[in-house]
Amino acid sequence: MAVWDYIFDSDAAQRQDIEALKERAGSSEEALTALRLAVIGLMQKLDTLELALEGLVKCLEIKGGLTREELAVMIQRIDLADGVEDGRIGPDRSASAPRCPFCGRPANPARTHCLYCGERVTSAAADSSPRPDVPVRTVRCVRCYTEIPEDEAHFSPEGLVCDKCQTL
């Protein structure tokens, strides 16, 4: 609306505009209050989850099943499963992620060393596909002693196990 039209607008139309603005401001205030309440609820849930996680880690430490260092390494591995080290679990993008030229696993181009094998990796060396001469890493199942690809191993209280032993 041009300034000229607004000056000569009817009094009733201006009152309608003012009422509409009041309603919009009121609904915005209600929306803001609802958002504040939602944030408070999420903060409470986060505090509860943090407490529960700390309790679980402490139990695992006391029972000798896990150290904080092992947990930190596992968190990094899970974080890297989507190909991006960002502190979140995301969609699995490891198939298209750059690979370590030594072990063939997903590599973060921002890191100087591979998280899995520890070899020094430059961003130029990490390409988008594993090298064909990189052997598949295998581990031994702690229950049946079968050699299995490391990617197919599952964690258990005793150690890494195969699919068959995990279901037992």
C-alpha positions as CSV (number, residue, x, y, z in Angstrom):
1,M,0.0,0.0,0.0
2,A,1.4,3.4,-1.0
3,V,1.8,6.1,1.7
4,W,-0.8,8.3,-0.1
5,D,-3.3,5.5,0.0
6,Y,-2.6,4.9,3.7
7,I,-3.1,8.6,4.6
8,F,-6.5,8.7,2.9
9,D,-7.5,5.2,4.0
10,S,-10.8,5.0,5.9
11,D,-10.8,4.9,9.6
12,A,-12.5,1.5,9.7
13,A,-9.9,-0.1,7.4
14,Q,-7.1,1.2,9.6
15,R,-8.8,-0.2,12.7
16,Q,-9.1,-3.6,10.9
17,D,-5.4,-3.4,10.1
18,I,-4.6,-2.7,13.7
19,E,-6.8,-5.5,15.0
20,A,-5.2,-7.9,12.5
21,L,-1.7,-6.9,13.7
22,K,-2.8,-7.4,17.3
23,E,-4.0,-10.9,16.5
24,R,-0.8,-11.7,14.7
25,A,1.3,-10.4,17.6
26,G,-0.8,-12.3,20.1
27,S,-0.4,-15.6,18.1
28,S,3.3,-14.9,17.8
29,E,3.6,-14.5,21.5
30,E,1.7,-17.7,22.1
31,A,3.9,-19.5,19.6
32,L,7.0,-18.1,21.3
33,T,5.7,-19.3,24.7
34,A,5.0,-22.7,23.3
35,L,8.5,-22.8,21.8
36,R,10.0,-21.8,25.2
37,L,8.1,-24.6,26.9
38,A,9.3,-27.1,24.3
39,V,12.9,-26.0,24.7
40,I,12.6,-26.4,28.5
41,G,11.1,-29.9,28.1
42,L,14.0,-30.9,25.7
43,M,16.5,-29.5,28.1
44,Q,15.0,-31.6,30.9
45,K,15.1,-34.7,28.7
46,L,18.7,-34.0,27.8
47,D,19.6,-33.7,31.5
48,T,17.9,-37.0,32.2
49,L,19.7,-38.8,29.3
50,E,23.0,-37.4,30.4
51,L,22.5,-38.7,33.9
52,A,21.4,-42.1,32.6
53,L,24.4,-42.3,30.2
54,E,26.8,-41.4,33.0
55,G,25.2,-44.1,35.2
56,L,25.6,-46.7,32.5
57,V,29.2,-45.8,31.8
58,K,30.0,-45.8,35.5
59,C,28.4,-49.3,35.8
60,L,30.5,-50.6,32.9
61,E,33.7,-49.1,34.4
62,I,33.0,-50.7,37.8
63,K,32.2,-54.1,36.3
64,G,35.4,-53.9,34.2
65,G,33.6,-54.1,30.9
66,L,34.6,-50.8,29.4
67,T,37.0,-47.9,30.0
68,R,36.2,-44.3,29.1
69,E,38.9,-44.4,26.4
70,E,37.3,-47.4,24.8
71,L,34.0,-45.7,24.9
72,A,35.5,-42.5,23.3
73,V,37.0,-44.6,20.4
74,M,33.7,-46.4,19.9
75,I,31.8,-43.1,19.8
76,Q,34.2,-41.8,17.1
77,R,33.7,-45.0,15.1
78,I,30.0,-44.7,15.3
79,D,30.2,-41.0,14.4
80,L,32.3,-41.9,11.4
81,A,29.9,-44.6,10.2
82,D,28.0,-42.0,8.1
83,G,31.3,-40.7,6.7
84,V,31.3,-37.4,8.5
85,E,32.8,-36.7,11.9
86,D,30.3,-34.3,13.3
87,G,29.2,-35.6,16.7
88,R,25.9,-37.0,15.3
89,I,24.5,-40.2,13.9
90,G,23.5,-39.5,10.4
91,P,22.5,-41.4,7.3
92,D,25.1,-44.0,6.3
93,R,27.3,-42.3,3.7
94,S,30.3,-44.5,4.2
95,A,29.9,-46.1,0.8
96,S,30.8,-42.7,-0.9
97,A,33.1,-41.5,1.8
98,P,36.9,-41.1,1.2
99,R,38.8,-44.2,2.1
100,C,42.1,-44.8,3.9
101,P,44.6,-46.1,1.3
102,F,46.0,-48.5,3.9
103,C,43.0,-50.2,5.5
104,G,40.2,-49.2,3.1
105,R,37.9,-47.9,5.8
106,P,36.1,-44.5,5.7
107,A,38.6,-41.7,6.4
108,N,38.0,-38.1,7.6
109,P,39.9,-35.8,5.2
110,A,40.3,-33.3,8.1
111,R,42.4,-35.8,10.1
112,T,46.0,-36.5,9.6
113,H,45.9,-40.2,10.7
114,C,43.3,-42.9,10.1
115,L,41.2,-43.5,13.1
116,Y,41.2,-47.3,12.5
117,C,44.7,-48.3,11.5
118,G,46.6,-45.2,12.7
119,E,48.5,-44.7,9.4
120,R,49.2,-41.1,8.3
121,V,46.7,-40.2,5.6
122,T,46.7,-37.0,3.5
123,S,43.5,-35.8,1.9
124,A,45.0,-36.5,-1.5
125,A,45.8,-40.1,-0.5
126,A,42.2,-40.7,0.7
127,D,40.2,-41.4,-2.4
128,S,36.6,-42.2,-2.8
129,S,37.1,-46.0,-3.3
130,P,39.2,-48.5,-1.4
131,R,42.3,-49.8,-3.0
132,P,41.9,-53.2,-4.6
133,D,45.1,-54.5,-3.0
134,V,43.9,-53.7,0.5
135,P,43.0,-57.1,2.1
136,V,39.8,-57.5,4.0
137,R,40.5,-57.3,7.8
138,T,39.3,-60.3,9.7
139,V,38.8,-61.1,13.3
140,R,38.3,-64.3,15.2
141,C,34.9,-64.9,17.0
142,V,35.6,-65.4,20.7
143,R,32.9,-68.1,20.9
144,C,33.4,-70.4,17.9
145,Y,36.9,-69.1,16.8
146,T,35.7,-68.6,13.2
147,E,37.6,-66.0,11.1
148,I,35.1,-63.4,10.0
149,P,35.3,-60.0,8.2
150,E,35.7,-57.3,10.8
151,D,32.8,-55.4,9.3
152,E,30.5,-58.3,10.1
153,A,31.6,-58.7,13.8
154,H,29.4,-57.7,16.7
155,F,30.4,-56.5,20.1
156,S,29.6,-58.7,23.1
157,P,30.7,-58.7,26.8
158,E,33.3,-61.4,25.9
159,G,34.6,-59.6,22.7
160,L,33.8,-59.7,19.0
161,V,31.4,-62.4,17.9
162,C,30.0,-63.6,14.5
163,D,26.4,-63.4,13.4
164,K,25.7,-67.0,14.3
165,C,27.0,-66.7,17.9
166,Q,25.3,-63.3,18.4
167,T,21.9,-64.9,17.9
168,L,22.6,-67.6,20.5
